[in-house]
């Protein structure tokens, strides 16, 4: 679940950025007592994410704005569907319009793309997971959107888990003893993951006896199958690199447990939604 304090913090920053000294257009041309009756409409199909975010964005400036949502997070919708009704003081609705749209359009896009990746995995048990390649400041929203699309979250930040990558391995010295020493410093609840880019690195990692997940970085399908067999259940296996909608089914078929996909958040185009307003 999203933390409302986090939503409010993000929305407040966005509103302050967009109108640091108020919306001078609406203040100039919109009568103070005007009421806006608006609909959030989908221009294309997708998976919804951001119900609470949209509600906070549209009501933050004026508590008299009312938002009635017709979809819940994770719901699928079609082009032309009315996703929400917004009624309230026109100046507040107009000032919040772009912030509400910007946030929910991105969240819906991430949820929609994630659902496509999850569907492409098919009957294989591999989980589709996100990465830290998120928009700075928006990670909590983007990670929530991944969950709305049926995906799962990787570590949230550098503070959540130990993830040793190629650059770490290059300066660690003996891998087996270094991993064992590292594990001695960690609480028993801390997950430890190691990234490898060659099959011949696996044995030294496994020999430590402390690794929870081994990530295969940019492995071929042949090497993925070989690596899964080599690990033989002694750790979780994650595949990363070269993952797209055309390749993910083949990757899932190798028997990996996790498939991390940076594209879920780092390059997704926004989903086209619009706010149609009638002012009376």
Phi and psi in degrees as a GROMACS rama.xvg file:
@    title "Ramachandran Plot"
@    xaxis  label "Phi"
@    yaxis  label "Psi"
@TYPE xy
-76.9957  143.678  UNK-2
-84.2395  123.806  UNK-3
-60.9774  -30.9583  UNK-4
-64.737  -35.4261  UNK-5
-70.005  -42.4977  UNK-6
-59.2327  -48.1242  UNK-7
-62.7445  -39.0755  UNK-8
-61.6716  -46.3544  UNK-9
-65.5319  -45.0357  UNK-10
-63.4461  -42.6029  UNK-11
-62.312  -41.959  UNK-12
-62.8728  -41.8267  UNK-13
-67.1953  -41.8905  UNK-14
-65.4027  -40.4426  UNK-15
-66.6106  -36.4768  UNK-16
-67.0558  -39.3058  UNK-17
-79.7325  -29.4988  UNK-18
-142.851  69.9625  UNK-19
-61.9861  -27.3851  UNK-20
-124.855  28.1949  UNK-21
93.353  168.385  UNK-22
-91.8987  92.7152  UNK-23
-69.0234  -22.6866  UNK-24
-67.6621  -53.2496  UNK-25
-64.0076  -38.2228  UNK-26
-64.6034  -26.2643  UNK-27
-85.7318  -39.9326  UNK-28
-113.737  -13.5148  UNK-29
-101.105  124.197  UNK-30
-59.2231  143.781  UNK-31
-56.7501  -32.757  UNK-32
-93.1526  3.96574  UNK-33
-66.1919  143.146  UNK-34
-114.79  134.884  UNK-35
-102.659  134.774  UNK-36
-118.216  109.434  UNK-37
-129.925  158.393  UNK-38
-129.007  133.708  UNK-39
-87.6127  115.933  UNK-40
-120.189  137.886  UNK-41
-82.3065  128.289  UNK-42
-90.5098  -14.1533  UNK-43
-149.856  161.496  UNK-44
-73.4489  158.765  UNK-45
-179.296  -167.179  UNK-46
-116.651  131.389  UNK-47
-82.7262  142.697  UNK-48
-152.97  138.465  UNK-49
109.255  27.4047  UNK-50
-58.8807  -51.4355  UNK-51
-66.864  -35.2725  UNK-52
-64.0269  -44.4076  UNK-53
-65.8328  -41.8651  UNK-54
-61.4097  -45.52  UNK-55
-64.354  -43.2516  UNK-56
-61.1458  -40.6313  UNK-57
-82.5131  -19.3837  UNK-58
-108.883  -3.97453  UNK-59
-64.8491  -34.8719  UNK-60
-81.1986  -24.9351  UNK-61
-153.328  117.548  UNK-62
-67.4191  -10.1726  UNK-63
-84.7269  -4.87487  UNK-64
-75.893  132.798  UNK-65
-114.99  132.542  UNK-66
-118.427  124.962  UNK-67
-115.054  110.743  UNK-68
-88.1819  138.982  UNK-69
-107.997  0.38942  UNK-70
-134.472  158.386  UNK-71
-115.409  161.692  UNK-72
-57.7055  130.597  UNK-73
95.9663  -11.4338  UNK-74
-73.3924  144.027  UNK-75
-88.9775  147.717  UNK-76
-139.71  162.927  UNK-77
-111.292  163.054  UNK-78
-59.1493  134.067  UNK-79
94.4806  -12.8852  UNK-80
-67.8319  141.495  UNK-81
-86.7486  117.215  UNK-82
-91.2528  -27.1941  UNK-83
-161.803  152.801  UNK-84
-110.055  139.754  UNK-85
-129.712  123.495  UNK-86
-133.157  133.448  UNK-87
164.201  -173.581  UNK-88
-51.8576  125.89  UNK-89
-62.628  -37.8167  UNK-90
-62.0235  -42.145  UNK-91
-68.3941  -40.9467  UNK-92
-64.0326  -43.5071  UNK-93
-66.8403  -37.291  UNK-94
-70.4157  -34.0483  UNK-95
-86.7363  -13.8214  UNK-96
-50.8261  -53.3666  UNK-97
-68.5838  -36.8282  UNK-98
-64.7491  -47.1206  UNK-99
-58.8514  -44.0764  UNK-100
-67.1352  -45.6388  UNK-101
-56.8698  -45.2172  UNK-102
-70.767  -48.0269  UNK-103
-73.7349  -31.4782  UNK-104
-62.0567  -42.1101  UNK-105
-69.1824  -42.7589  UNK-106
-63.7235  -42.0899  UNK-107
-64.5973  -37.3393  UNK-108
-63.4548  -42.7342  UNK-109
-66.1761  -43.9987  UNK-110
-62.0428  -39.9714  UNK-111
-66.991  -45.8156  UNK-112
-65.6931  -40.8162  UNK-113
-59.4767  -43.0845  UNK-114
-60.7416  -34.5444  UNK-115
-67.2154  -40.9945  UNK-116
-65.8353  -43.134  UNK-117
-61.32  -42.3862  UNK-118
-64.1845  -36.3978  UNK-119
-68.3082  -25.8583  UNK-120
-65.4413  -29.5862  UNK-121
70.1312  -136.439  UNK-122
-85.4529  -1.63092  UNK-123
-70.5394  146.862  UNK-124
-79.2351  -3.10487  UNK-125
-60.2165  137.818  UNK-126
-88.1645  141.095  UNK-127
-90.72  123.172  UNK-128
-125.631  154.301  UNK-129
-87.2082  -172.506  UNK-130
-134.779  -176.167  UNK-131
-83.9424  8.95191  UNK-132
-83.0334  66.5036  UNK-133
-113.112  166.374  UNK-134
-70.7383  124.049  UNK-135
-51.9368  129.027  UNK-136
90.6916  -16.3446  UNK-137
-114.139  13.4169  UNK-138
-57.3055  -43.3623  UNK-139
-62.3417  -38.8862  UNK-140
-69.9925  -42.8517  UNK-141
-69.4104  -38.0509  UNK-142
-65.4239  -38.5419  UNK-143
-62.216  -41.608  UNK-144
-62.1695  -37.5614  UNK-145
-59.6859  -43.5819  UNK-146
-64.9041  -37.0337  UNK-147
-62.0902  -29.6642  UNK-148
-86.3873  3.31322  UNK-149
94.7558  3.28685  UNK-150
-88.279  -175.96  UNK-151
-129.768  161.258  UNK-152
-98.4809  138.91  UNK-153
-80.842  -167.411  UNK-154
-56.2357  142.762  UNK-155
-75.4997  -37.5147  UNK-156
-152.338  178.249  UNK-157
-65.6229  -14.967  UNK-158
-91.8941  -5.20276  UNK-159
-92.1433  -31.4409  UNK-160
-155.285  159.441  UNK-161
-89.923  123.798  UNK-162
-132.003  105.322  UNK-163
-93.796  117.792  UNK-164
-107.477  -175.996  UNK-165
-57.8866  -39.3937  UNK-166
-67.641  -31.453  UNK-167
-68.9162  -46.0134  UNK-168
-58.5796  -33.6631  UNK-169
-64.8227  -22.675  UNK-170
-118.281  8.4483  UNK-171
-83.7093  -23.1619  UNK-172
85.692  -143.31  UNK-173
-62.7291  121.591  UNK-174
-66.584  -47.0029  UNK-175
-60.1649  -52.2553  UNK-176
-69.8934  -33.0002  UNK-177
-66.1482  -40.2393  UNK-178
-65.7579  -41.7496  UNK-179
-63.3113  -40.5338  UNK-180
-66.516  -39.228  UNK-181
-62.7769  -43.6268  UNK-182
-61.37  -31.229  UNK-183
-65.6947  -22.4839  UNK-184
-88.9785  -8.97218  UNK-185
-102.488  147.59  UNK-186
-61.4144  153.853  UNK-187
-66.2062  -16.6068  UNK-188
-86.3944  -7.0189  UNK-189
-84.204  125.98  UNK-190
-75.5974  139.797  UNK-191
-123.315  120.871  UNK-192
-123.743  143.406  UNK-193
-127.913  133.645  UNK-194
-94.8776  133.638  UNK-195
-125.44  151.648  UNK-196
-121.394  8.34406  UNK-197
-145.708  149.092  UNK-198
-62.8754  -32.6165  UNK-199
-73.0643  -3.52858  UNK-200
-88.0007  -15.4031  UNK-201
-66.4258  -43.8418  UNK-202
-59.9293  -42.3335  UNK-203
-64.7687  -35.3463  UNK-204
-68.7097  -47.2158  UNK-205
-64.1203  -34.4949  UNK-206
-61.9772  -21.8522  UNK-207
-67.4768  -30.4159  UNK-208
72.0186  12.8223  UNK-209
-123.486  0.556298  UNK-210
-91.7978  131.698  UNK-211
-88.4807  -37.3402  UNK-212
-138.847  139.013  UNK-213
-115.1  125.398  UNK-214
-97.647  129.303  UNK-215
-95.3939  116.807  UNK-216
-99.3111  114.677  UNK-217
57.0987  43.9957  UNK-218
-83.6807  148.294  UNK-219
-70.9042  164.617  UNK-220
-61.6408  -38.5897  UNK-221
-61.0529  -46.0628  UNK-222
-71.1981  -31.7542  UNK-223
-61.1453  -46.3609  UNK-224
-62.1605  -42.56  UNK-225
-63.8918  -41.0417  UNK-226
-66.9317  -40.4385  UNK-227
-60.6053  -43.3919  UNK-228
-65.0866  -39.3868  UNK-229
-65.3161  -40.8999  UNK-230
-72.1941  -38.818  UNK-231
51.5048  46.874  UNK-232
81.3927  2.08308  UNK-233
-78.9575  -9.86353  UNK-234
-157.681  166.92  UNK-235
-69.481  152.424  UNK-236
-120.465  126.153  UNK-237
-116.241  136.064  UNK-238
-106.014  138.139  UNK-239
-145.778  149.303  UNK-240
92.2435  134.216  UNK-241
69.0044  21.0413  UNK-242
-93.9906  124.64  UNK-243
-146.37  -178.603  UNK-244
-66.2931  -21.2217  UNK-245
-85.5779  -25.1762  UNK-246
-103.672  -16.4671  UNK-247
-66.8895  -33.959  UNK-248
-63.1486  -43.2083  UNK-249
-64.0173  -38.5465  UNK-250
-64.7946  -44.9546  UNK-251
-60.7632  -34.419  UNK-252
-69.243  -13.9884  UNK-253
-75.8644  -12.6455  UNK-254
99.9815  8.94336  UNK-255
-67.6006  156.626  UNK-256
-89.125  -32.5289  UNK-257
-135.88  143.831  UNK-258
-129.63  112.409  UNK-259
-91.7949  136.076  UNK-260
-131.204  103.215  UNK-261
-66.1959  -28.1371  UNK-262
-63.6167  -19.8216  UNK-263
-56.5683  -33.5817  UNK-264
-121.588  -25.3981  UNK-265
-89.1606  -14.1709  UNK-266
-143.471  19.1584  UNK-267
-77.0522  133.627  UNK-268
-77.9551  150.497  UNK-269
-66.6737  152.253  UNK-270
-86.8116  139.447  UNK-271
-80.346  107.108  UNK-272
-123.068  155.585  UNK-273
-139.441  152.266  UNK-274
-110.393  111.369  UNK-275
-96.4427  117.108  UNK-276
-112.173  133.538  UNK-277
-113.199  127.997  UNK-278
-109.518  131.619  UNK-279
